[in-house]
Amino acid sequence: MDTHVSAAIGRPDLIDLGEGLICLRFETMKVVSALAAVRTLVEEGTVRPGDTLMDSSSGIYAYALALACHRYGLGCHIVGSTTVDRTLQLQLEVLGASLDLMEPGEDLKLDQDRRVRRVHELLEAEPRYHWMRQYHDPVHYEGYREIADLVHRSVGECPLTVVGGVGSGSSTGALATYLRRERPDTRLVGVQPFGSLTFGSEEVSDPDIIIAGIGSAIPLANVDHSLYDTVHWTGFGAALSGSVDVLRRHALFAGLSTGAAYLAARWEREVEPRGTVLFVAPDTGHRYTESVFARHGEARPLSEMKPVQVNGPEELALPWSRMEWDRAGAPPRTHAGVGRGHGAGGEDG
């Protein structure tokens, strides 16, 4: 029996969708990394009772950190993106977390830069604030160790490909890191939106929307590019089609990042039909009711879609591109230093 709701929320489901396709489904994935990170910091003595944990967030990590702070009796302060909705604001308020909400704006990088400045202002003013640095502190890998063990035990000895959003690097990157200790041949396929700096698509803008959560406009130190075998870039329309198809075909109600990962996973299954392809569904579809599912009539049949195969980011083309990354290093402009607490630079989206 669980003693705190965060344990239940963070526990994923493995769903066999048939034909070699498995979904690793979370209610809110970042609860896994936030809980493990906070537990580690408490056990190390890095944070003490009375301290406040702080980070910037576009939504999901804010809720995860608030739950972890509630579990361990710590203060929580969120510098929030304009995408933090009213439902989440109220949950944070009742959980005792304080929220700095940025002014509305259309530019993702400007929104992230404003949040970085606010974080540094708070660190100067509040010496007992600890900056969690979710996209830069490798402590956020820890929570995926048990998830990797679960996957390894459950899928058998067949060849395995893991597909999911790159995001902070602390989900797909961590899963591959731990899985490869037992299954060194595990393939890792990262999913990115157009316009993300992380794998070099910052010059290709999506006219509809950048898919928040799986890409970034600033460098993220927890992304280890050399872990990734293949990268897919999906536009909003392609990801919408994936989200609608996985709900219609498998009754899986999940977010836009899941739609993008599902689209890529189906393609990778065609590329390697002998193995098992596992894709990550990081959250439910409730936040996307109007922006995605109310527009289900716009979804294209996946049988009519295929990615453009490219040899470099300069060849990327909407609505969907695929590249063999071959575990290469980071492209230019994506380096960020790694560290903990007050002294490190850089921040997340």
KEZAVO-251691 format. One record per atom (N, C-alpha, C): x, z, y. Coordinates in steps of 0.001 Angstrom, whole numbers, padded with zeros to 6 digits, always signed. Atoms other than C-alpha are relative to their C-alpha. Layout:
% residues N
XZY...
//
This chain:
% residues 349
+000850+000000-001196+000000+000000+000000+000888+000000+001249-000753+000055-001249+001315-000883+003474-000327+001208+000880+000204-001123-000921+001765+001874+006045-000103-000455+001452+000171+000541-001352+001669-000405+009087-000462-001444-000136+000602+001327+000105-000283-003599+009728+001035-001110+000115-001020+001039-000168+002896-005487+010677+000529-000490-001340-000480+000416+001319+003984-005505+007022-000945-001009-000633+000990+000917+000570+000743-007201+005971-000004-001329+000751+000013+001219-000798+000838-009694+008850+001238-000849-000281-001237+000723+000210+004445-010623+008125+000185-000563-001392-000175+000437+001388+003988-011192+004388-000574-001414-000173+000492+001383+000119+003736-014945+003654-000710-000256-001317+000629+000492+001226+001693-016812+001058+000708-001282-000422-000493+001255+000553+003075-019518-001211-001179-000734-000617+001164+000758+000446+000455-022219-001803+000461-001328-000584-000341+001253+000672+000950-025025-004314-001061-001042+000346+000946+001036-000411-000667-028121-002793-000040-001168-000980-000020+001058+001001+000098-030245-005836+000992-001094+000336-000895+001148-000152+002332-033275-006370+001338+000401+000623-001320-000432-000436+005491-031268-005689+000086+000508+001414+000033-000471-001386+004404-029963-002278-000490+001449+000037+000335-001418-000101+004365-026211-001521+000009+000408+001466+000064-000526-001364+003335-024472+001691+000404+001473+000008-000344-001400-000269+005022-021254+002834-000760+000380+001258+000952-000232-001090+002171-019953+004992+000104+001416+000548-000019-001284-000700+002447-017151+007551-001228+000119+000901+000975-000234-001061-000195-015563+009709+000708-000057+001349-000853+000061-001182+002482-014981+012351+001438+000173-000465-001298-000026+000672+005966-015863+011134+001011+000920+000663-001068-000729-000674+008076-014148+013788-000077+001510-000178+000067-001425+000348+006825-010730+012697+001107+000335-000994-001047-000221+001000+009297-011099+009792+001338+000274+000675-001306-000163-000634+012342-011536+012041+000016+001174+000972+000029-001099-000958+011223-009040+014701+000072+001356-000703-000026-001272+000734+010570-006235+012186+001391+000294-000551-001322-000222+000578+013888-006703+010415+001040+000252+001088-000961-000187-001085+015786-006983+013688-000110+001397+000595+000185-001329-000586+014276-003808+015149+000426+001089-000977-000434-000979+001003+014766-001901+011900+001531+000108-000054-001462+000010+000032+018438-002937+011841+000585+000685+001224-000501-000594-001231+018988-001953+015469-000213+001513+000027+000273-001445+000077+017369+001459+014873+000966+000658-000975-000884-000585+001011+019395+002108+011714+001448+000037+000469-001362+000033-000529+022631+001123+013474+000202+000965+001159-000104-000843-001181+021840+003388+016413+000176-000786+001289-000112+000830-001196+021970+000462+018821-001119+000302+000979+001109-000465-000829+018542+001500+020117-000424+001375-000486+000356-001392+000293+017272+005082+020273-001420+000271+000490+001336-000347-000498+013908+006779+020773-000009+000088+001519+000096+000035-001451+012784+006246+024330+000481-001296+000612-000450+001297-000502+014466+002849+024669-001162-000992+000042+000973+001091-000087+012507-000254+025601+000670-001297-000428-000485+001303+000448+013018-003564+023828-000680-001083+000821+000514+001026-000909+012625-006630+025973+000408-001381-000490-000373+001398+000203+012540-010372+025497-000984-000881+000742+000879+001024-000550+011067-013542+026883-000708-000694-001150+000751+000635+001081+008399-015339+024903-001072-000911+000555+001134+000867-000319+005928-018180+024998-001252+000434-000748+001210-000535+000632+003564-016128+022830+000200+000712-001308-000011-000569+001344+004213-015550+019132+001010+001135-000124-000993-001061+000108+007416-013532+019454-000427+001236+000791+000485-001141-000778+005787-011347+022119-000863+000915-000865+000866-000781+000891+003137-010240+019625+000812+000656-001101-000829-000543+001073+005728-009786+016872+000824+001177+000474-000827-001091-000514+007989-007635+019036-000857+001211+000363+000891-001110-000322+005059-005553+020273-000397+000770-001259+000324-000655+001269+004073-004844+016646+001185+000810-000518-001185-000701+000482+007650-003910+015714+000275+001256+000831-000202-001168-000857+007960-001578+018709-001045+001075-000280+001055-000945+000373+004629+000021+017807+000358+000703-001299-000387-000558+001299+005890+000513+014245+001114+001031+000136-001170-000881-000100+009142+002194+015366-000026+000913+001227+000145-000937-001105+007848+004084+018413+000888-000297+001187-000854+000405-001110+009760+002105+021041-000837-000689+001073+000656+000737-001061+008787+000688+024399+000197-001493-000175-000074+001462+000118+008182-003049+024710-000322-000626+001346+000240+000730-001246+008484-005331+027732+000192-001481-000266-000025+001438+000232+007722-009052+027613+000028-000737+001336+000023+000959-001105+008689-011669+030181-000669-001239-000562+000846+000967+000683+005941-014090+029342-000070-001353+000681+000236+001353-000474+005572-017839+029663-001438-000129+000488+001365+000281-000443+002528-019320+031322-000923-000302-001180+000819+000323+001171+001351-020202+027777-000564+001248-000692+000559-001216+000592+000595-016536+026952-001471+000092+000392+001425+000069-000317-003196-016602+026681-000616+001385+000172+000701-001249-000335-005768-013976+027606-000136+000910-001224+000138-000808+001218-006312-012834+024000+001278+000766-000284-001273-000663+000250-002624-012068+023561+000308+001022+001097-000235-000944-001086-002376-010431+026981-000714+001324-000266+000758-001221+000259-005090-007959+026006+000564+000777-001181-000616-000686+001140-003488-007198+022639+001275+000725+000423-001228-000635-000474-000147-006502+024332-000308+001234+000831+000375-001125-000860-001835-004254+026870-000436+001208-000822+000491-001107+000822-003621-002164+024228+001108+000578-000870-001130-000471+000810-000453-001959+022095+001028+000771+000824-000903-000763-000853+001326-000426+025084+001163-000794+000547-001080+000837-000525+003595-003359+025923-000298-000390+001441+000156+000491-001370+004186-004311+029548+000353-001486+000039-000120+001453-000029+004054-007971+030543+000274-000491+001403-000283+000770-001206+005699-009979+033311-000403-001434-000295+000490+001350+000276+003795-013249+033397+000457-000940+001108-000509+000949-000976+005424-016225+035092-001134-000808+000636+000976+000846-000683+003597-018422+037579-000180-001313-000747+000223+001272+000703+002004-021601+036185+000934-001097+000494-000850+001138-000327+004157-024733+036087-000010-000975-001162+000044+001030+001030+004437-027991+034157+001354-000267-000637-001336+000299+000479+008219-028050+033638+000476+001102-000935-000408-000984+001000+009368-026307+030430+001319+000656+000360-001297-000565-000316+012977-025894+031538-000095+000943+001196+000170-000863-001165+011922-024457+034918-000645+001318-000407+000651-001213+000491+009639-021982+033124+001020+000886-000712-001003-000777+000719+012501-020917+030838+001036+000580+000953-000989-000484-000960+014968-020620+033728-000535+001181+000811+000601-001113-000745+012579-018396+035682-000015+001274-000841+000040-001168+000874+012217-016122+032680+001396+000588-000206-001385-000480+000124+016003-015921+032258+000373+000851+001214-000333-000758-001216+016403-014806+035869-000696+001348+000015+000744-001253+000004+013701-012175+035467+000574+000984-001014-000631-000858+001002+015328-010835+032288+001242+000671+000578-001227-000568-000557+018636-010351+034102-000297+000999+001112+000398-000974-001021+016906-008627+037020-000394+001330-000638+000436-001216+000679+015314-006153+034616+001168+000743-000637-001165-000653+000606+018598-005489+032808+000818+000754+001040-000718-000679-001072+020235-004615+036123-000722+001271+000438+000789-001129-000514+017395-002263+037090-000285+001062-001045+000435-000914+001062+016674-000657+033690+001092+000133-001063-001124-000126+000949+019764+000596+031782-000415+000293-001431+000433-000290+001377+017693+001648+028747-000847-001122-000592+000614+001186+000582+016235-001799+028227+001024-000692-000908-000864+000781+000901+017682-003682+025247-000599-001386-000120+000431+001391+000063+017449-007463+025383+000128-000478-001439+000002+000377+001410+016460-008702+021927+000656-001357-000259-000655+001308+000115+017735-012266+022493-000350-000681-001324+000493+000515+001283+015610-013723+019724+000622-001324-000416-000576+001297+000347+017259-017139+019905+001523+000031-000047-001452-000074-000098+020825-015868+020177+000631+001106-000844-000575-001088+000787+021307-012650+018208-000242-000263-001483+000181+000319+001429+021947-013349+014494-000711+001084-000792+000762-001022+000701+020209-010089+013605-001384-000519-000399+001324+000543+000309+017023-012192+013581-000038-000810-001293-000032+000645+001317+018177-013932+010380-000451+000950-001108+000130-000982+001081+017814-010708+008391-001358-000023-000692+001338-000084+000571+014048-010847+007892-000308-001056-001041+000296+001104+000912+014214-014098+005936+000721+000121-001337-000696-000201+001271+016445-012750+003175-001004+000198-001141+001001-000259+001040+013457-011412+001198-000901-001214-000215+000836+001197+000140+011448-014578+001913+000715-001025-000873-000781+000936+000820+014242-016692+000439-000004+000425-001461+000049-000506+001381+014289-014466-002654-001337-000331-000646+001337+000321+000507+010528-014951-003034-000101-001472-000363+000044+001440+000268+010855-018722-002789+000826-000335-001234-000887+000292+001139+013761-018817-005249-000644+000390-001322+000644-000462+001231+011835-016792-007835-001215-000845-000349+001312+000609+000220+008636-018777-007406+000045-001483-000338+000049+001456+000137+009622-022447-007398+000725-000521-001238-000694+000466+001196+011722-022577-010550+001325-000659+000324-001352+000541-000126+014950-024483-011082+000046-001440+000477+000019+001402-000429+013872-027897-009766+000750-000163+001338-000601+000248-001318+015662-029525-006790-000971+000386+001110+000864-000534-001056+014338-027954-003584+000402-000554+001355-000166+000390-001400+013890-029324-000070-000873+000911+000849+000739-000851-000933+012847-026980+002760-000194-000772+001298+000343+000732-001218+011081-028517+005767-000689+000940+000975+000675-000832-000984+010148-026758+008975+000593-000169+001385-000467+000058-001369+010513-026435+012719+001346+000673+000167-001310-000605-000253+014032-025752+013963-000162+001236+000872+000256-001144-000865+012934-023512+016815+001262+000765+000330-001126-000871-000322+015307-020586+017192+001147-000141-000972-000996+000035+001061+017224-021402+014015-000115+001164-000952+000114-001211+000818+016169-018049+012581-001122-000056-001012+001018+000127+001040+013505-019404+010253+000508-000979-001045-000501+000960+000973+014504-022643+008531+001497+000180-000236-001432-000214+000163+018182-021981+009194+000309+001200-000870-000215-001208+000805+017986-018485+007752-000442-000214-001443+000464+000261+001357+015928-019611+004745+001035-000803-000789-000996+000812+000690+018492-022280+003889+001270+000796-000272-001216-000808+000179+021388-019858+004385-000114+000888-001227+000164-000918+001132+019991-017347+001890-000318-000737-001295+000317+000756+001213+018576-019916-000540+001257-000627-000605-001186+000677+000507+021914-021703-000812+000973+000937-000697-000829-000932+000759+023539-018536-002104-000330-000066-001487+000429+000141+001396+021536-019054-005311-000184-001459-000398+000285+001419+000263+020717-022773-004987+000767-000822+001035-000831+000655-001018+023612-024451-003148-000425-001421+000342+000424+001374-000259+021983-027889-003403-001299-000100+000799+001231+000023-000800+018934-026888-001340+000177-000893+001234-000010+000855-001187+018208-029599+001250-000810+000662+001099+000716-000548-001143+017153-028558+004729-000341-001119+000969+000509+001025-000907+015009-030811+006909-000608+000708+001214+000496-000614-001223+014481-029740+010515-000976-000903+000724+000998+000739-000764+011519-030766+012648+000131+000376+001469-000185-000163-001440+011864-031230+016410-001063-000761+000775+000817+000835-000886+009663-032367+019284+000906-000905+000821-000722+000792-000984+010756-035167+021567+000122+000840+001277-000236-000773-001209+012242-033705+024747+000786+001268-000220-000756-001211+000302+014122-030907+022969+001495-000273+000090-001447+000116-000122+017795-030374+023790+000708+000214-001335-000717-000556+001146+018629-028843+020403+000707-001055-000845-000625+001065+000770+019277-032075+018473+000118-001291+000811-000355+001130-000841+019767-034361+021454-001108-000933+000397+001093+000903-000385+016308-035723+022257-000535+000283+001400+000496-000432-001304+016092-034311+025792-000339-001156+000941+000268+001146-000868+016027-037807+027335-001251-000767-000409+001192+000706+000491+012959-038890+025318-001213+000908+000201+001134-000871-000305+009803-037418+026803-001257-000471-000719+001298+000263+000618+006466-037174+025037-001040+000013+001116+000961+000025-001109+003731-038272+027483-001163+000963-000180+001126-000899+000235+001227-035946+025829+000399+001466+000184-000362-001424-000056+002973-032584+025287+001269+000223-000803-001076-000462+000857+006124-030938+024035-000561+001097-000897+000528-000975+000949+005359-028921+020913+000815+001280+000125-000714-001254-000225+006350-025400+021940+000283+000687-001327-000315-000808+001169+008082-023225+019390+000987-000639-000956-000941+000626+000928+010070-025826+017447+001118-000731+000731-001057+000616-000780+012210-027166+020296+000336+000857+001208-000399-000783-001164+013919-025955+023455+000651-000891+001046-000648+000710-001094+015116-027125+026850+001349+000611+000347-001275-000655-000253+018151-024783+026775+000710+000253-001326-000738-000221+001249+020930-024096+024204-000418+001292-000697+000384-001145+000820+020097-021695+021352+001107+000263-001020-001185-000254+000818+023031-020018+019622-000319+000244-001468+000338-000245+001402+021154-019132+016419-000230-001283-000794+000130+001269+000716+020750-022820+015577+001378-000419-000507-001218+000497+000626+023483-023799+013132-000280-001429-000457+000299+001400+000285+023333-027588+013182+000557-000455-001339-000650+000422+001244+025632-027846+010169-000784+000398-001243+000859-000327+001137+022871-026414+007950-000965-001135-000343+001095+000958+000127+020564-029422+008416+000476-001326-000593-000290+001284+000629+020611-032488+006168-000696-001156+000713+000839+001042-000595+017861-034445+007930-000782+000614+001153+000819-000457-001129+015968-034178+011222-001117-001008+000232+001149+000808-000417+012483-035483+012076-000373+000403+001428+000578-000251-001313+011208-035815+015648-001441-000514-000027+001401+000422+000006+007417-035904+015980-000627+000205+001370+000763-000125-001220+005269-036554+018999-001304+000753-000235+001239-000765+000087+002034-034753+019761-001025-000684-000891+001010+000710+000785-000195-037434+018261+000293+000014-001482-000379-000034+001416+001749-037540+015005-000238+001384-000587+000202-001369+000479+001694-033750+014696-001484+000341-000104+001456-000196+000067-002046-033685+015495-000556-000621-001279+000483+000660+001220-002631-036156+012666+000371+000817-001230-000396-000851+001111-000664-033901+010306-000849+001253-000098+000812-001224-000001-002604-030785+011350-001411-000257-000511+001360+000336+000431-005958-032487+010839-000010-000348-001489-000040+000410+001403-004928-033995+007484+000172+001193-000928-000236-001134+000898-003661-030731+006014-001223+000912-000048+001259-000747+000033-006936-029032+006999-001037-000752-000831+001002+000792+000716-009098-031856+005682+000322-000094-001497-000400+000236+001374-007119-032403+002491+000179+001293-000803-000371-001222+000720-006038-028824+001638-000666+001267+000544+000710-001135-000602-008307-026580+003773+000953+001001+000628-001000-000869-000606-005182-025174+005456-000119-000113+001519+000218-000032-001450-006001-024186+009047+001242+000594+000648-001288-000449-000526-002656-023999+010788+000313-000757+001279-000298+000506-001319-000972-024846+014053+000680-001355+000038-000571+001318-000223+000642-027927+015524+001385-000138-000633-001311+000044+000655+004118-027036+014240-000149-000242-001498+000283+000240+001417+002644-026952+010737-000344-001459-000243+000350+001411+000146+001162-030396+011230+001228-000890+000004-001234+000766-000065+004576-031748+012191+000826+000178-001272-000778-000273+001207+006273-030049+009227-000642-000635-001228+000730+000598+001116+003587-031235+006797+000205-001513-000031-000221+001436-000090+003954-034822+008022+001391-000353-000535-001370+000255+000449+007732-034667+007492+000162+000299-001483-000137-000391+001410+007388-032906+004127-000576-001058-000932+000585+001054+000825+005086-035593+002741+000948-001197-000096-000938+001112+000023+007636-038230+003717+001217+000327-000875-001169-000395+000793+010538-036276+002191-000327+000031-001490+000420+000022+001396+008567-035965-001026+000041-001429-000549-000108+001393+000420+008388-039765-001167+001457-000416-000160-001428+000319+000072+012131-039972-000532+000618+000559-001273-000558-000661+001181+012898-037527-003358-001147+000486-000885+001213-000354+000761+009920-037597-005779+000251+000922-001180-000260-000824+001187+011674-035632-008537+000017+001492+000307-000152-001409-000333+012006-032349-006656-001252+000611+000589+001063-000736-000684+009856-029783-004878+000322+000059+001485-000154-000093-001449+009337-029899-001128-000864+001158+000503+000690-001155-000575+008429-026636+000598+000012-000135+001512+000035+000048-001457+007229-026744+004208-000548+001312+000551+000318-001276-000625+006829-023809+006588-001174-000163+000958+001138-000068-000914+003491-023066+008278+000107+001327+000757-000350-001254-000669+004417-020497+010953-001152+000796+000596+001119-000745-000588+000975-019576+012321-001314-000685-000354+001324+000558+000265-002750-020179+012067-000379-000993+001095+000396+001037-000942-004669-022855+013938-000853+000458+001162+000970-000465-000992-006713-020632+016226+000392-000357+001440-000433+000322-001367-004605-021284+019347-000205-001476+000329+000052+001446-000177-005118-025020+018825-001413-000548-000161+001382+000416+000218-008911-025120+018537-000384-001164+000901+000396+001045-000945-009444-027194+021680+001043-001098+000117-001043+000995-000260-006081-028911+022092+000249-000931-001181-000261+000805+001189-005902-030205+018502-001275-000281-000790+001078+000202+000971-008903-029628+016265-001281-000545+000628+001145+000621-000666-011569-030531+018829+000217-001502+000187-000347+001407-000150-009751-033882+018967+000273-000648-001364-000317+000481+001345-009757-034477+015210-000342-001475-000187+000336+001414+000092-011346-037880+015744+001150-000919+000389-001156+000795-000409-008039-039056+017233+001063-000086-001095-001025-000040+001049-006104-038330+014025+000093-001343-000716-000235+001236+000748-004542-041349+012333+000181+000325-001481-000285-000211+001425-004489-041688+008523+001509+000036-000224-001440-000126+000209-001068-040534+007347+000557-001168-000798-000453+001155+000772-000905-043498+004983+000413-001166+000894-000332+001073-000931-000604-045723+008060+001218+000329+000858-001079-000447-000862+002287-043775+009554+001309+000093-000776-001318-000204+000581+006020-043823+008861+001005+000170+001139-000965-000235-001073+009065-042676+010825+000912-001196+000224-001066+000938-000310+011534-044936+012574+001308+000635-000445-001280-000532+000469+014864-044453+010796+001071-000327+001039-000987+000201-001063+017596-043943+013428+001364+000504-000465-001368-000411+000301+021365-043516+013325+000571+000946+001043-000451-000906-001041+021673-041447+016505-001121+000275+000971+001069-000351-000947+019579-039709+019190-000307-001092+001008+000229+001068-000975+020016-042731+021490-000995-001039-000509+000947+000954+000580+017774-044718+019089-001393+000583-000190+001282-000663+000245+014893-042233+019033-001158-000752+000653+001179+000685-000511+011430-043683+019494-001257+000735-000451+001309-000552+000331+007928-042230+019653-000745-000979-000909+000481-001386+000068+005765-041329+017848+000703+000870-001047-000589-000749+001111+007980-040313+014911+001316-000665-000369-001309+000520+000388+011678-040727+014127+000648+000933-001020-000697-000766+001040+013915-039602+011266+001471-000395-000006-001437+000263+000007+017704-039272+011054+000677+000852-001056-000848-000768+000909+020161-038243+008363+001057+000717+000839-000932-000776-000825+022020-035437+010108+001287+000304-000766-001146-000186+000900+024340-034823+007118+000834+001235+000337-000652-001289-000279+025155-031244+008156+001119-000134+001039-000965+000188-001089+027018-032445+011248-000106+001163+000984+000020-001046-001005+027867-030146+014134-000991-000278+001110+000937+000101-001114+025992-029684+017365+000336-001191+000881-000258+001051-000984+025567-032607+019768+000449+000617+001323-000421-000546-001297+026945-032249+023329-001134+000747+000699+000920-000748-000873+025250-029784+025708-000847+001001-000755+000858-000930+000735+023841-027559+022957+000713+001279-000378-000719-001213+000379+026492-024814+022678-000500+001181+000805+000343-001256-000666+025511-021220+023461+000731+001118-000700-000735-001116+000598+027478-018024+022909-000914+000954-000731+000764-000939+000806+026345-015446+020372+000427+001414+000330-000315-001400-000238+026148-011732+021018-001239+000826+000079+001149-000885-000060+023927-008721+021406-000074+000716+001332+000221-000954-001078+022394-006668+024163+000235-000558+001373-000019+000300-001427+023238-006707+027848+000952-001093+000387-001067+000812-000537+026360-008796+028053-000090-001480-000279-000038+001388+000442+025414-012123+026490-000833-000893+000895+000733+000946-000829+024263-015219+028325-000941-000852-000814+000962+000878+000664+021509-017668+027543-001259+000744-000368+001275-000630+000331+017921-017050+026535-000901-001008-000638+000886+000843+000788+014978-018463+024655-001108-000606+000819+001182+000602-000611+011820-020380+025336-001246+000759-000297
//
